[in-house]
Amino acid sequence: MSIEQAWPTGLPIGDGWTETAATTDVIFPYDGTRVAAAPLGTPAHARQALDAALAAAPAMAGLPSHARRAALMHAHDALEAARELFERLLVLETGKPLADCKVEVARTLVTLATAAEEVARLHGETVPLDLLPTGEGLIGYWTRRPIGVVVGITGFNYPLLLAAHKIAPAVAAGCPVIVKPAPATPLATLWLVHLLRSAGALPPAAVQLVTGDVEVGRTLVEDRRIGAVSFTGSAAAGHAIARSAAPTKVLLELGSNAALVVAADADLEAAADAVVRGGYYASGQACISVQRVLVEEPVRDRFLALLAERVKSVTVGDPRLPGTRVAPLIDEAATDRVLAWISASGAEPIIGGHREQPGGRALAPTVLADVPDGAAAWDEEIFGPVVCVRSVPDLDAAFAAVNASRYGLHAAVYTRSLATAFAAIERIEAGGVVVNDVPGFRADNMPYGGVKDSGAGREGPRFAIEELTVTRMAVIRPQA
């Protein structure tokens, strides 16, 4: 099956697929070749999708639980049957190594199945209203109702998984959803939407997709008729969307410069393995990849030596090959930016800091030592295969350095001390704290989200469904 044969032509809008006047080429980042032509949407397509979603909202809200669950499981089973095709497609449109694309498909399957399970748990409970005498004889209970039309906007790095985390909870909650994928990576998301629509269990307009530029996104999020916007991407873009969408509810999964603390009592070899595993997967293009490492001073030199030795074994090259761990970034502009941040950091690379080959498209896995505050490579989200290591006198200083960031998505600590582990969980300001593993660990059924500039709201099907529903209280006085 060719990529163009995987779904109908055009955009899935309303009851069918709408042809577009223009297309845009999806490019394989590894060598710049064309993958496929993707339909290019316009603000008019966005308005068409909004009207169709609003029209479908009553039917979607009234859809029985078994139908919503059936649609999600149909998409799960169809994705499972085509998983190798999806894996290869993800490699081509993202340029991400095959190993990471396999993980993305596996996690998407978990997300769809978990959302289907959560349909059965979407219920309320009774409330004892007779705590005051005025409530005697009353019956009270609450239920959860769909929030309305959901607009989901996703990033380029995990296009299938990020779309699933928008679409599946919305369907489970009974909300029509319009997804806008990143312009560079729309293909896997188009296919996923096709699988959901082809189940036949949902109103066709319950799941729609519109591609396009920032004007398309603005048209979607500024429409006051929608119930919620769920966005994954940079902090700057998230802030702009929150301002444009106000007062509509906005869920933001934004960036980070995830920190890993190495205590003096840590298993240093395990910690070094973790930094390599967590710092260079997806070529560093993951919001919870290891970027900042805080090492207690007594073990700094030994840890750096262990880390540098391990980084040498990271394979850079063609993302289609099973052993590749780092491949070219999404485009040349991203590569130029990361190189500029390395140069401006003022830090001497322990290893890497350059293109893998002169004139090549991939960056060598890089370790920078003692990057100062104020350098973008330390303060901001680098989104590339770069890890910054800094020594600290003690754990108090380490936790303070972690918290000094404007971000707070995930962080990690390596230690043999239970007291240190609990201190990290208590004191680190982040949406998740991982002990003796990478900050990039995420099970797709757990609550996931950040604090500060890393966002607002939580993903994970159960928690996203709660975000996409509203509590409706019922109070009944039975007739005498």
ABEGO torsion letter per residue (X at the ends): XBAAAABBBEBBBEABBBBBABBBBBBBAAAGBBABBBBBBBAAAAAAAAAAAAAAAAAAAABBAAAAAAAAAAAAAAAAAAAAAAAAAAAAAAGBBAAAAAAAAAAAAAAAAAAAAAAAABBBBBBBAAABAAABGBBBBBBBBBAEBBBBBBBAABAAAAAAAAAAAAAAAGBBBBBBBBAABAAAAAAAAAAAAAAGABBAAABBBBBEBAAAAAAAAABAABABBBBBEBAAAAAAAAAAAOABBBBBBBBBBBBBBBBAABBAAAAAAAAAAAAABGGGBBAABBABBBBBAAAAAAAAAAAAAAAAABBBEBAABAABABBBBABAAAAAAAAAAAAAAGBBBABEGBBABBGBABBBBBBBBGBBBGBAAAABBAGBBBBBBBBBABAAAAAAAAAABABBABBBBBBABAAAAAAAAAABBBABBBBGBBAABBBAABBBEBBEAAEBEBBEAAAAAAAABBBBBBBBBBBX
